[in-house]
Amino acid sequence: MLSRVFAIAMNTYREAVRARILIGLLALALAASTYSLVIAAMSVRQEMRIVADIGAGSISLFAVAVSIFLGASSLYRELEFKTVFPILTRRLRRHEYIVGKYLGIMITVFAFIAIDGGAVLAILALQAKQHVELTIGVIVGMLALLGVLVWRAKLTRVFVFLPWSLLFFVAMAALADATGGERQIVVYSCLLTLAEVGIITAVAMVFSSFSSPFLTAIFTMWIFLIGRSSDTLGNLPERIFGSAVRTTGMVLAKIVPNLNVYVPARPLLLGQISTTAPALYISHAWLNAVFYAVVLLTLSAFVFRRRDFQ
């Protein structure tokens, strides 16, 4: 079973990396992170904080966009081109196919977050002006290594981005040690973004198991917006909105995953709240994400198993 799921996951990752829109989203994310330098230049003694905050926000936004796009299109593409039929006629079960697709998308988003997060950490390391020459040298060396790996691994070149992205992120995090709490903000935000994307991708898999890519993207986006607004929806004033709207908001806040958990306040990530340790908070957030992902994938597999392809 694990080998079959792994094969589907790697094939999904390979197809996702080759998608031009994914490359475009990565370029936009890197551009947004770089543009934070322009805004930081207008501030007074808050340059690194602005870069860290804008960078973390852009990573979260574009990672969610990637997960919605891949979740909405990956399964439907194989159904449209009928490439899924010979796969499912083999020993592969439908729930294994769904899990493999999900893991493939998550692997892709992991590489996306690692590259974008590494870029933000690289900017912070250069702003700190502690290891400028070393940072530039490591960046050039990492890019050269990527070029060599892509050139040598002609048949498996798309897979070199996985270990390279992780190595790039770790290297930039190590070089950004002089940035104080800003490195902590970016690293913790990346971990929470990956957990949030795990929920969003699972939601997209549920809708894509029975709907078109357009409707899947719309439904998933609505779930995302409701999840990010759950705290507000659950506390709507009845005097202004009425009892019906307040009740609806409370129901939605209870049903839809609370995604505000994955965008906590800055003091919490810096460990400035004595009642909540950042590591413990992130652990609880990840457990919450795993729970929702398992439930949603089970629902997606159930719907997909009952789907008639005739």
N, C-alpha and C positions, 0 to 999 in steps of 0.2 A: 504493500500500500504506500509506504513512504517513498519508495523509488518512483512510483507513478505520479504521486503528488509533486515530488521534486521536479520531475521532467516537465510537467505542465507549468510549474512555477517558473522554471528557467526559460521555457518557450515564451511565456507571457512577458517576462522581463525583456527578452530579446526583441520581441515585436514592439514593445513600448519604447525602448531606447531608439529604435529606428524611426519612430514617428516624428515628423518635422515639427508638429505643434508642441511636442514636449521640449524640443531644443529651443523653440521660440519662447516658451514659458521660462526655461532656465535662463535664457539671455535677458528676459525682462526682470527676473528676480535679481540677477547679478547687477543689472543696470540700476535697479531700485536701491540696492545696497550701496552701490558706488555713489549714487545721487545724494545719499545721506551726508556725504562729505561736504556737499554744497550747502546744505542746511546747517550742518555743524559749524561751518565757517562763519555763519551769521550770529552764532551764540557767543557768550562770554564764559569761558572756563567750563563749558559743558559739552565739549566736542565729542569726547568718547561716549558719554551717556547718550547723546542724540544718535550717534552711529549704532550703538548697541540696541537702543529701543526701536529705531526705525528698521534696523536689520532684522531683529527678532520678529517684528510685525510683518515684514515682507516675506520672511521665511514661512511663517504661519499661513499667510494669505495665499501665496503661490503653491504651497504644498497641498492645501485644500483644493485649489483649482486643478492641480494635477491629478489628485485622487478622484475627483468628480469626473474629470474627462476620461481617465482610464477606466474607472468603474462603469461609466455609462457606455463606452464604446468597445471595450475589449471583448466581452461576451457576445454582443450583438454582431460584431464583425465576423466572428467565426460562424455564427448562425446564418448570416447573410450570404457568405461565400460557401456555406455548407461544408466547411473544413472540419466542423465538429462531429459530423455524422460518422466518418470512418474511425474517429477517436473513440466515440462512445460505443461503437459496435465491438470493440475489443474488451479486454477484461476490466477496463477502467469504469468505475461506477460514477454516477452523476455527482454524488456528494464529494467524491475525490476530485472531480473536475472543478467544482466550485471552490474548494479549499485551495487547490493549486493555482487557480486564477487569482484568488485573493492574495495569496502569498507572493505571487509574481508581481502584483501591483504594489504591495508593501515593500518589496525589495527595491523596486524602481524608485518609490518615494523616499526610501532610506538613502539611496545614492544621491537623489536630488537635494535632500536636506543636508547631507554631509558636505556636498560641494558648495552649496549656498552658505551654510554655516561656516565652513572653512574660509570662504571669501570674506565674510564679516569679521571673523577673528583675525585674518591677515591685515585688514584695514586697521583694526584696533592695535595690533602689534606694531604697525608702522607709526600710528599716532603716538604710542607710548615713547617712541624714540630711544628705546633701550637696546634693541638688537636690530637696528635698521639694516645694516649690511648682511647680517646673518639671515634675517627674514627675507630679504630680496633674493639672496642666494638660494634659500630653501624653496621659495616659490618658483624660481627659474628652474631649479633642479627637478622639482615635482612635475612641472610642465614638460620638461625634456624627457623625464621618465615615462610620462603618459604617451608622448609621441613615439618613443621607442617601442613601448608595449603594443600600441595600436599598429605600428608598422610591422612588427615581428609576428604578432598573433593575428594573422589575416582571417582565419576561419572563426576565431573566437574573440575577435577584437571588442565586441560589445560587452563581454564579461570582465574585461580588465578594469572597467570603471568602478566595479564594486569594491575590490580591495584598495584601488587607488583613492577613491573618494574617502574611505575610512582613514587611510594613512594620511591623506591631506588634512582632514579635520583634526586628527590627533596632533599632527605636527604644528598646525596653526594654533591650536589650543595651548600647546606647550610654549610656543613663542610669545603668546599673549599673556604671560604670567605677570607682567608689570602693569597690567591695566586695572588692577584692583577687582572690584566686584563686577565690572562690565563683562569680563570673560565668563563669570558665573551666570550672569543674566542670559548670555547667548547660549551657553551649553545647556543650561536647564530648560530654556525655552525650546531648544531643538528636541530635547527628550520629550517634553510635553506635547509638542507639535506632532511628533511621530505617533504618540498615543492617541491624540485626537484624530489624526488621519486614519488610524486603525478603525475607529468608529464610523467615520464618514465613508470610508471604502466599503465597509460591511453594509451600510445603508444603501449605497449605490448598487451593491451586488443583489440586494433584495429586489429593488425595483427593476434592475436589468434582467432579472430572471423571467420577467413576464411583460416588460414594457419596451418601448423604443428608446434609443439613446437620448433624443430630445426630451421626452417626458421624464426619463430617469434623471437627467441633469437638473430639470426643473424641480422635481420632487426632492431630490437630494439637497439642492440649494435651499429649499424651503425648510427642510429639517435642520440644516446647518444654521440658518438665520434664527429659527425658533430656539435652537439649542443655545446659541450665543445670547439670546434675549430671555432665557428662562427665568432669571432672577427678576427681571422687570415684569414679565407676564404673570408671575406668581404673586406679585404685590401691586396689581393695578388698583387704584382707589375706586371704590364702588360709587362714591358720590359723583365722580366725573364720568366714568365709563358705563355705569349701570351694573346691575347684578349679573346679567347674562354674559356680558363681555368679561367681567371679572371671573366668573365661573369657568368660562372657556379658557381664559388665560391660565388659571390654576390647573385645569385638567391637562393642557398642553405642557405646562411646566413639569407635571408629574410623569407624563408619558415619554416625552422626548428627552434624550440624554442631556444633562446639563453640561454644555461645552464651555461654560465660563470657568469651569474647574481647570481648563488647560490654558487659560490666559490670566493667571493670578496677578495680583498687584506686585509692583517692584519690590517693596519691603519684604514680602514673603520669600521671594527668590534670593534675596540677599541675606536671609536669616535674621532679619531685624525684628521679627515677631516672635517673642519668647515662647508662645504657646504652640507654635508649629515649626518643626524643623523642616527645611527644604527637602532633604532626602526622604523623610517620612511622608511628606505631602506628595512628592512625585511617585513614591511607591504606591500609595493609595490611589492616585490618579491612574496609574498603569493597571492596577487590579480592576478598577472600574471599567477601563477601556477593554480589557480582556474579557470581562463578563459580558459587556454589550456585544462585542465582536462574536463571541461564541453563540449567543442567543440569536443574533441577526444572521449569522452564517447558517445556523441550523434551520431557520425559517427560509432562507434563500435556497438551501438544498432541498427542502421539502417542496417548495413551489416548483423548482426546476425539475425535480424528479417526476412531478405530475404533469409536466408540460408535454403536449403532443406535438411532435415535429412534422407530422404528416401534412 
